[in-house]
Amino acid sequence: MIPENNNQYRTLSVGTGIDYLSEIEDVHTKLGGNTETWKISEIGDGNLNLVFHIQSEHHSVIAKQALPYIRARGEKWQLPLSRAYFEHEALLRHEKRAPGMTPAVIHFDHDMALIIMEYLEPHIVLRKGLVRGEIFSRAADDLGHFLANTLFKSSNFSMEASEKRADIALFSGNSALCEVTEARVFTEPYYEAELNRWTSPQLDHSVSLIRQDSKLKTSINEMKTIFMNSSQALLHGDLHSGSVMITDTDTRIIDPEFAFYGPMGFDIGALIGNYLLAYMAQNGHISKENDRAMYSEWILATIQSTWRAFDHRFRKLWETERTGGLFPENVIHRQDQEESIKALNRFLETVLQDAIGFAGAKMMRRIIGAAHVEDLETISDPNLRAKCEKHVIALARKLLLHRNDYSSMADVVAITQDVRKRDPE
């Protein structure tokens, strides 16, 4: 890991970036040409890091550097540089388990907490596409397969017990980022935390009701318990629609700096929750040219198709690659295929219900917590935005309280449609 008292670390800038990067052989080989013709620009719009685009006459790369604090909050909000190390390690594992679905890593500069990666072009951020109403025909299959491959292959279904224990021990060093999630997703939205914000005064009463809702707070604490105590698989850790770069023919997953070993349903729920946020925001993006009705239906269909692709691929891996420490030589389950399928069905039902609960948690924090989303923030009319946000709150509450009552993603879609039809309280 990167020591926090690293004397070699210094922050790059547009002014210093080319000089530094030109000395890295892998970067020079990739970009080629005369370094005096290279161009650099800062393109990061995230909360945590610096991101630069460096281009030569023929090629481009991305340079992502961790800062020792939360960029959007200032230097008093410290974060360890070691998160760059964990992001790099996660990218390597994800590329091995889901080839071609992450940006290619060109170089990792340990001392500078700096990852040099492939520049993805003409990809756009999935969230921006959802705001604009763009359809991506491969999104569901690609993301479902990514989830199945990365989660199955980092679990005891695939990994040897000693190998997985060693990897859990390694990624346990990313505890500071886990603590950020524990605070921002499961704790702070439910009390008077410093960074919380919401559309006020329109949502003031809604927030007051949430703070008094003991059933809801019990449910969110149950999800936090699962998050903190389950080590099923190596997670991306922050798989929202802003962590997906996409075209109609290619999907890539970026930014796994929150990677840790946790419950499989967390990554799935994070993605599904962001689709549901986009769905509830569609009424705020209606125009004379587009009532967004067909697009809303595409989002719901994509949610179901994503789970279907995940489920299908996971079952295939169960059949063909169940070689991990949980099944030594597959002695137990190869003797009774029927019981094996029953066991898998029970397992996937739990993953689904966990995912539904985590989706609700992720949605709620985006309305009343510290970090909000472009899907809703770009709705300029505060009354219209608040109406969409109240729909999110109502749905998130149902998902959290009743997650164990749902047996399919179709159930989630049905309740989502019902909530949006009703006038929000």
PAMI-311361 format. One record per residue (C-alpha): residue in one letter; x, y, z; chain. Coordinates in pm, whole numbers, plus 32768, in hexadecimal, padded with zeros to 4 digits. Last residue first. Layout:
<nodes>
residuo / xx / yy / zz / cadena
a / X / Y / Z / A $
...
</nodes>
This chain:
<nodes>
residuo / xx / yy / zz / cadena
e / 6DA1 / 84FE / 8009 / A $
p / 6DE6 / 84A6 / 7E9F / A $
d / 6CBF / 8498 / 7DB0 / A $
r / 6CAE / 8333 / 7D34 / A $
k / 6D0F / 82B3 / 7BDD / A $
r / 6E82 / 82B7 / 7C36 / A $
v / 6E4A / 81CB / 7D5B / A $
d / 6D89 / 80CE / 7C8A / A $
q / 6E93 / 80C2 / 7B7C / A $
t / 6FA0 / 8082 / 7C80 / A $
i / 6ECD / 7F77 / 7D29 / A $
a / 6EAE / 7EBD / 7BE0 / A $
v / 701F / 7EE3 / 7B89 / A $
v / 7088 / 7E58 / 7CDA / A $
d / 6FA1 / 7D2D / 7CB0 / A $
a / 7034 / 7CF4 / 7B55 / A $
m / 7189 / 7CE9 / 7BFC / A $
s / 7114 / 7BA9 / 7C9D / A $
s / 70B4 / 7B10 / 7DEC / A $
y / 7059 / 7C47 / 7EB0 / A $
d / 6FDD / 7C2D / 8017 / A $
n / 713C / 7C2A / 80A8 / A $
r / 717D / 7D8C / 802E / A $
h / 7046 / 7E0F / 80DE / A $
l / 70C9 / 7F21 / 81C2 / A $
l / 71F2 / 7F8E / 80F2 / A $
l / 7149 / 7F76 / 7FA0 / A $
k / 7011 / 8025 / 8020 / A $
r / 70DF / 8140 / 80B7 / A $
a / 71A4 / 816D / 7F77 / A $
l / 7061 / 8182 / 7EAF / A $
a / 6FCA / 8295 / 7F87 / A $
i / 7113 / 8355 / 7F94 / A $
v / 7140 / 8340 / 7E1A / A $
h / 6FDA / 83B6 / 7DE0 / A $
k / 7020 / 84D7 / 7ECB / A $
e / 7152 / 8528 / 7DF9 / A $
c / 7081 / 853F / 7CBB / A $
k / 6F92 / 8631 / 7D67 / A $
a / 70BA / 86F4 / 7DF3 / A $
r / 714B / 871F / 7C96 / A $
l / 6FFD / 87A2 / 7C17 / A $
n / 6FEB / 8899 / 7D35 / A $
p / 7157 / 88FB / 7D0E / A $
d / 7131 / 8946 / 7B97 / A $
s / 7290 / 891D / 7B0A / A $
i / 7296 / 87A2 / 7AEB / A $
t / 740E / 8777 / 7ABA / A $
e / 743A / 870D / 7C25 / A $
l / 7357 / 85E1 / 7BF2 / A $
d / 7416 / 8511 / 7AF4 / A $
e / 7555 / 85CA / 7B54 / A $
v / 7566 / 8513 / 7C9D / A $
h / 758D / 8579 / 7E09 / A $
a / 769F / 8543 / 7F0A / A $
a / 7676 / 85B3 / 8074 / A $
g / 7533 / 850A / 80DA / A $
i / 73BF / 8552 / 80AD / A $
i / 7379 / 84F3 / 7F43 / A $
r / 74A9 / 8428 / 7ED8 / A $
r / 74B0 / 837B / 802D / A $
m / 7353 / 82F0 / 7FF3 / A $
m / 73A8 / 8255 / 7EA5 / A $
k / 74DB / 819D / 7F22 / A $
a / 741E / 810E / 804B / A $
g / 72FE / 809C / 7F6F / A $
a / 73EB / 7FF4 / 7E7A / A $
f / 7499 / 7F4F / 7FA1 / A $
g / 7350 / 7EB6 / 800E / A $
i / 7301 / 7E37 / 7EB0 / A $
a / 7460 / 7DAC / 7E8A / A $
d / 7444 / 7CF0 / 7FD4 / A $
q / 72FB / 7C5B / 7F5A / A $
l / 7399 / 7BF1 / 7E13 / A $
v / 74CE / 7B5D / 7EBC / A $
t / 73ED / 7A9A / 7FAA / A $
e / 7323 / 7A0F / 7E87 / A $
l / 7469 / 79BB / 7DD8 / A $
f / 74D7 / 78E1 / 7EFC / A $
r / 738C / 782E / 7F1A / A $
n / 738B / 77E5 / 7DA5 / A $
l / 74F2 / 7766 / 7DB5 / A $
a / 749C / 7677 / 7ED0 / A $
k / 736F / 75F8 / 7E10 / A $
i / 7448 / 75C8 / 7CDC / A $
s / 753F / 74F7 / 7DA3 / A $
e / 7426 / 742C / 7E3C / A $
e / 73B1 / 73CA / 7CDF / A $
q / 7513 / 7380 / 7C6B / A $
d / 754D / 7280 / 7D7D / A $
q / 76A0 / 71D5 / 7D83 / A $
r / 774A / 72FC / 7CDD / A $
h / 76E2 / 73C9 / 7E08 / A $
i / 77AF / 7327 / 7F17 / A $
v / 78F2 / 72B8 / 7E73 / A $
n / 7926 / 73F7 / 7DAC / A $
e / 7A9C / 73AD / 7DB7 / A $
p / 7AA8 / 7485 / 7EED / A $
f / 7971 / 7560 / 7ED0 / A $
l / 7987 / 768D / 7FB4 / A $
g / 7AFA / 76B1 / 7F6A / A $
g / 7ABA / 7707 / 7E01 / A $
t / 7A81 / 7639 / 7CC6 / A $
r / 7920 / 7691 / 7C5E / A $
e / 798A / 76F8 / 7B00 / A $
t / 789A / 7648 / 7A11 / A $
e / 7744 / 7623 / 7AB2 / A $
w / 775E / 7742 / 7BA8 / A $
l / 77F6 / 7816 / 7A95 / A $
k / 76C2 / 77D5 / 79C0 / A $
r / 75DF / 782C / 7AE4 / A $
f / 7697 / 7976 / 7B14 / A $
r / 7676 / 79C3 / 79A0 / A $
h / 74FF / 798B / 799E / A $
d / 74C2 / 7A4B / 7AE3 / A $
f / 7597 / 7B73 / 7A79 / A $
a / 74F1 / 7B84 / 7922 / A $
r / 7397 / 7B70 / 79C2 / A $
w / 73F5 / 7C77 / 7AC4 / A $
t / 7466 / 7D62 / 79B1 / A $
s / 7334 / 7D10 / 78DD / A $
q / 7249 / 7D6D / 79F8 / A $
i / 72F2 / 7EBC / 7A33 / A $
t / 730D / 7EF7 / 78BD / A $
a / 7196 / 7EC4 / 7894 / A $
l / 715A / 7FCB / 799F / A $
i / 7244 / 80BF / 78F0 / A $
w / 71A6 / 8075 / 779E / A $
e / 704D / 80BB / 7830 / A $
s / 70BF / 8211 / 78A2 / A $
y / 7147 / 824E / 7743 / A $
m / 6FF8 / 81FF / 76A9 / A $
a / 6F4B / 82F8 / 778E / A $
r / 7059 / 8405 / 776D / A $
d / 6F55 / 8503 / 76F2 / A $
n / 7042 / 8566 / 75DC / A $
e / 7031 / 868D / 74EA / A $
k / 6F6B / 8777 / 75C9 / A $
s / 7057 / 871E / 76E3 / A $
i / 7052 / 8633 / 780D / A $
h / 718E / 8638 / 78E1 / A $
g / 70F0 / 8655 / 7A3A / A $
n / 7007 / 8533 / 79FA / A $
q / 713D / 8464 / 79B1 / A $
a / 71D0 / 8491 / 7B0D / A $
m / 711A / 8365 / 7BA1 / A $
y / 71B2 / 8285 / 7A96 / A $
a / 7310 / 8311 / 7AC6 / A $
l / 72FB / 82D1 / 7C3C / A $
l / 7283 / 8170 / 7BEF / A $
y / 73AF / 8137 / 7B0A / A $
n / 748D / 81B5 / 7C23 / A $
g / 73F1 / 80C3 / 7D18 / A $
i / 7427 / 7FA3 / 7C27 / A $
l / 759C / 7FF3 / 7C11 / A $
a / 75CB / 8017 / 7D88 / A $
g / 74F5 / 7EE5 / 7DC8 / A $
i / 75CE / 7E09 / 7CEB / A $
d / 770E / 7E84 / 7D8E / A $
f / 767D / 7E54 / 7EEB / A $
g / 75D2 / 7D09 / 7EA5 / A $
m / 771B / 7C51 / 7E97 / A $
p / 775F / 7C99 / 8006 / A $
g / 78BE / 7D16 / 8058 / A $
y / 7A2E / 7CF6 / 8008 / A $
f / 7AB3 / 7E4F / 7FB7 / A $
a / 7AD1 / 7F3E / 7E90 / A $
f / 7A81 / 80AE / 7ED6 / A $
e / 7B88 / 8118 / 7DD3 / A $
p / 7ACC / 805C / 7CC3 / A $
d / 7AC6 / 818C / 7BD9 / A $
i / 7A66 / 8103 / 7A82 / A $
i / 7982 / 8000 / 79E3 / A $
r / 7986 / 7FE5 / 7868 / A $
t / 786B / 7F9F / 7774 / A $
d / 7889 / 7F81 / 75F9 / A $
t / 779E / 7F76 / 74CD / A $
d / 769A / 8084 / 7511 / A $
t / 77A2 / 814F / 75C2 / A $
i / 77F1 / 814C / 7735 / A $
m / 78C0 / 81BF / 7859 / A $
v / 7831 / 8142 / 79A4 / A $
s / 7894 / 81CE / 7AF6 / A $
g / 779E / 82F1 / 7AE3 / A $
s / 7680 / 81F8 / 7ACA / A $
h / 76D7 / 8176 / 7C25 / A $
l / 77C4 / 805B / 7C7C / A $
d / 786D / 80E4 / 7DB3 / A $
g / 7901 / 7FB8 / 7E67 / A $
h / 7990 / 7F02 / 7D3C / A $
l / 795E / 7DD2 / 7E16 / A $
l / 7A3F / 7CAB / 7E61 / A $
a / 795D / 7B92 / 7ED4 / A $
q / 7898 / 7AFC / 7FF5 / A $
s / 7934 / 7BBE / 8113 / A $
s / 77FC / 7C09 / 81E1 / A $
n / 7816 / 7CC0 / 832C / A $
m / 781F / 7E34 / 82E5 / A $
f / 772D / 7E42 / 81BF / A $
i / 763F / 7D49 / 8260 / A $
t / 763A / 7E19 / 839E / A $
k / 7605 / 7F58 / 82D5 / A $
m / 74DA / 7EB7 / 822D / A $
e / 7447 / 7E5E / 8381 / A $
n / 748A / 7FC3 / 83F4 / A $
i / 73C5 / 8044 / 82CA / A $
s / 72A3 / 7F65 / 8333 / A $
t / 72A7 / 7FDA / 849C / A $
k / 72B1 / 8142 / 8423 / A $
l / 7183 / 8103 / 8345 / A $
k / 70BD / 8063 / 845E / A $
s / 711A / 817F / 854C / A $
d / 709A / 828C / 8462 / A $
q / 70C7 / 83D3 / 8521 / A $
r / 71F2 / 844E / 8454 / A $
i / 713E / 83E3 / 8316 / A $
l / 700C / 84B0 / 8377 / A $
s / 70E1 / 85E7 / 83A9 / A $
v / 7187 / 85B1 / 8259 / A $
s / 7035 / 85A1 / 81AD / A $
h / 6FC5 / 86DF / 8260 / A $
d / 70F8 / 879E / 81EA / A $
l / 70DC / 871D / 8087 / A $
q / 7046 / 8851 / 7FE1 / A $
p / 70FC / 8948 / 80C4 / A $
s / 7201 / 88EB / 8057 / A $
t / 7281 / 87FC / 7F4E / A $
w / 7375 / 872D / 801B / A $
r / 74BF / 8749 / 80D2 / A $
n / 7593 / 8678 / 81BC / A $
l / 76FE / 86DB / 81EC / A $
e / 76F5 / 8733 / 835D / A $
a / 7628 / 860A / 83D2 / A $
e / 74D7 / 8644 / 8477 / A $
y / 7463 / 84D9 / 847F / A $
y / 73EE / 83CA / 8390 / A $
p / 74B6 / 842E / 825C / A $
e / 75F6 / 840A / 832A / A $
t / 75E4 / 8296 / 8378 / A $
f / 75BE / 8198 / 8260 / A $
v / 7630 / 823C / 811F / A $
r / 771E / 8357 / 817E / A $
a / 77AA / 82C3 / 82C0 / A $
e / 77CD / 8155 / 8264 / A $
t / 7841 / 81B7 / 8107 / A $
v / 7951 / 829D / 8190 / A $
e / 79B2 / 818F / 8289 / A $
c / 79E0 / 809B / 816A / A $
l / 7ACA / 819B / 80C8 / A $
a / 7B99 / 81AD / 8207 / A $
s / 7B9D / 8032 / 8222 / A $
n / 7C63 / 7FFF / 80E3 / A $
g / 7D63 / 7F33 / 81A4 / A $
s / 7C5D / 7E21 / 81BA / A $
f / 7CAE / 7DF5 / 804A / A $
l / 7DEC / 7D33 / 8099 / A $
a / 7D54 / 7C5C / 81AB / A $
i / 7C2D / 7C03 / 80CC / A $
d / 7D28 / 7BA4 / 7FBD / A $
a / 7DE5 / 7AC0 / 80A9 / A $
r / 7CA2 / 7A1F / 811E / A $
k / 7C3C / 79EB / 7FB3 / A $
e / 7D7D / 793A / 7F58 / A $
s / 7D6E / 785F / 808E / A $
a / 7C09 / 77F7 / 8044 / A $
e / 7C45 / 77A6 / 7ED7 / A $
m / 7B83 / 788E / 7DF5 / A $
s / 7A5C / 782C / 7D18 / A $
f / 7928 / 77EA / 7DEC / A $
n / 79E0 / 7887 / 7F0F / A $
s / 79AA / 79D4 / 7E64 / A $
s / 7A83 / 7AAD / 7D84 / A $
k / 7A1F / 79F3 / 7C46 / A $
f / 78AB / 7A06 / 7C96 / A $
l / 78AD / 7B7D / 7CD9 / A $
t / 7986 / 7BED / 7BB6 / A $
n / 78E5 / 7B0A / 7AB5 / A $
a / 777C / 7B3B / 7B20 / A $
l / 7799 / 7CB4 / 7B40 / A $
f / 784B / 7CDC / 79F4 / A $
h / 774C / 7BF7 / 794C / A $
g / 7628 / 7CC6 / 79CA / A $
l / 76D9 / 7E06 / 7966 / A $
d / 7717 / 7D90 / 7804 / A $
d / 75C2 / 7CF3 / 77D1 / A $
a / 7505 / 7E21 / 7858 / A $
a / 75D6 / 7F2C / 77AE / A $
r / 75E2 / 7E91 / 7654 / A $
s / 74C1 / 7F52 / 75B5 / A $
f / 751D / 80A5 / 763F / A $
i / 73F9 / 8198 / 7621 / A $
e / 742C / 830C / 7652 / A $
g / 7337 / 83E0 / 771A / A $
r / 741A / 8505 / 7761 / A $
v / 7422 / 84C7 / 78D9 / A $
l / 745B / 8354 / 78A1 / A $
g / 7579 / 83A1 / 77B2 / A $
k / 761A / 8483 / 78B4 / A $
r / 75FE / 836C / 79B4 / A $
l / 76A1 / 8274 / 78C5 / A $
v / 77DA / 834A / 78A9 / A $
i / 7839 / 8369 / 773B / A $
h / 7911 / 828D / 7661 / A $
p / 79A3 / 830C / 7519 / A $
e / 7AB5 / 82D1 / 758D / A $
l / 7B3D / 8235 / 76CA / A $
y / 7C9A / 82AF / 771C / A $
e / 7D63 / 8183 / 7793 / A $
m / 7DF4 / 81A8 / 78EB / A $
i / 7F0E / 8245 / 79B2 / A $
i / 7ED5 / 8218 / 7B28 / A $
l / 7F7A / 8307 / 7C20 / A $
a / 7FA8 / 82EA / 7D97 / A $
m / 80EF / 83A7 / 7D5B / A $
d / 81CD / 82AC / 7E0C / A $
h / 8120 / 8180 / 7D6F / A $
d / 8121 / 81F6 / 7C09 / A $
f / 8043 / 80FA / 7B5A / A $
h / 8068 / 80DF / 79E1 / A $
i / 7F9F / 808A / 78AA / A $
v / 7E66 / 7FFD / 794C / A $
a / 7D62 / 7F9E / 7846 / A $
p / 7C0E / 8036 / 788F / A $
t / 7B1F / 7F32 / 791C / A $
m / 7A34 / 7E43 / 786D / A $
g / 7B29 / 7DA1 / 777B / A $
p / 7B59 / 7C67 / 7845 / A $
a / 7A64 / 7C28 / 7963 / A $
r / 7B25 / 7B55 / 7A60 / A $
k / 7C86 / 7BBE / 7A00 / A $
e / 7C21 / 7D25 / 79BA / A $
h / 7B66 / 7D33 / 7B04 / A $
r / 7C96 / 7CB4 / 7BC1 / A $
l / 7D83 / 7DB3 / 7B27 / A $
l / 7C8A / 7ECE / 7B59 / A $
a / 7C5E / 7E69 / 7CC5 / A $
e / 7DD4 / 7E79 / 7D06 / A $
h / 7DEA / 7FCF / 7C64 / A $
e / 7CC4 / 8052 / 7D2D / A $
f / 7D5E / 7FC4 / 7E69 / A $
y / 7EA6 / 8078 / 7E24 / A $
a / 7DF2 / 81BC / 7DD6 / A $
r / 7D38 / 819D / 7F21 / A $
s / 7E8A / 81A2 / 7FCB / A $
l / 7E8C / 831C / 7FB4 / A $
p / 7DC5 / 8323 / 80F6 / A $
l / 7CA1 / 8417 / 811C / A $
q / 7C98 / 855A / 81E6 / A $
w / 7B6D / 8645 / 81F5 / A $
k / 7C1D / 877A / 8281 / A $
e / 7CBF / 87A9 / 812F / A $
g / 7B86 / 8810 / 8076 / A $
r / 7A2B / 8784 / 803E / A $
a / 7A19 / 873D / 7EC8 / A $
r / 7B7D / 86BD / 7EBB / A $
i / 7B56 / 85CB / 7FD9 / A $
y / 7CB5 / 85BC / 8068 / A $
p / 7E0C / 8524 / 8025 / A $
l / 7DD3 / 8542 / 7EAE / A $
a / 7DCE / 8414 / 7DCB / A $
q / 7E53 / 843E / 7C6C / A $
k / 7DAA / 83C9 / 7B2D / A $
a / 7E6B / 83E8 / 79E6 / A $
i / 7DA2 / 839C / 78AD / A $
v / 7E4B / 8349 / 7765 / A $
s / 7E36 / 83C1 / 75FD / A $
h / 7EC6 / 835E / 74AB / A $
h / 7F1C / 83E1 / 734E / A $
e / 7F98 / 8547 / 7362 / A $
s / 7FCF / 8531 / 74D6 / A $
q / 7ECB / 8541 / 75E6 / A $
i / 7EC7 / 8558 / 7760 / A $
h / 7D75 / 8564 / 7811 / A $
f / 7D97 / 85AA / 7983 / A $
v / 7CCD / 8538 / 7AB1 / A $
l / 7D07 / 85BF / 7C10 / A $
n / 7C4A / 850A / 7D1F / A $
l / 7B38 / 8501 / 7E28 / A $
n / 79F0 / 85AB / 7DD5 / A $
g / 79E5 / 8568 / 7C61 / A $
d / 79E3 / 865A / 7B3D / A $
g / 7B37 / 85FD / 7AB6 / A $
i / 7B91 / 8684 / 7960 / A $
e / 7CDD / 8733 / 7993 / A $
s / 7D88 / 8777 / 784A / A $
i / 7ED4 / 870E / 77B6 / A $
k / 7F64 / 8730 / 7658 / A $
w / 8093 / 8680 / 75CA / A $
t / 814C / 872F / 74AF / A $
e / 827E / 8779 / 7583 / A $
t / 8285 / 8607 / 75DB / A $
n / 82F2 / 85BD / 7476 / A $
g / 825A / 847C / 73FB / A $
g / 81E5 / 834F / 74BC / A $
l / 80A9 / 8344 / 758C / A $
k / 80B5 / 81D6 / 75F6 / A $
t / 822D / 81B4 / 7601 / A $
h / 8251 / 82FB / 76C0 / A $
v / 814D / 8287 / 77BB / A $
d / 81F5 / 8138 / 77F2 / A $
e / 834A / 81E1 / 7810 / A $
i / 82E3 / 82D7 / 791E / A $
e / 83B9 / 8410 / 78F8 / A $
s / 82B3 / 84B6 / 7819 / A $
l / 81BD / 849B / 7938 / A $
y / 8279 / 858E / 7A16 / A $
d / 82B9 / 869B / 7914 / A $
i / 8159 / 8673 / 788B / A $
g / 80B1 / 869C / 79DE / A $
t / 8163 / 87D1 / 7A62 / A $
g / 8090 / 88EE / 79D9 / A $
v / 7F48 / 8831 / 79C2 / A $
s / 7F81 / 87CC / 7B2B / A $
l / 8017 / 86AB / 7BEC / A $
t / 8011 / 8693 / 7D65 / A $
r / 814D / 8618 / 7E0A / A $
y / 81A4 / 84CB / 7EA3 / A $
q / 830A / 845A / 7ECF / A $
n / 8315 / 84A0 / 8045 / A $
n / 81FF / 83A3 / 808A / A $
n / 8182 / 83DE / 81EC / A $
e / 8037 / 8338 / 8190 / A $
p / 80E8 / 81F9 / 8129 / A $
i / 8064 / 816D / 7FDF / A $
m / 8000 / 8000 / 8000 / A $
</nodes>
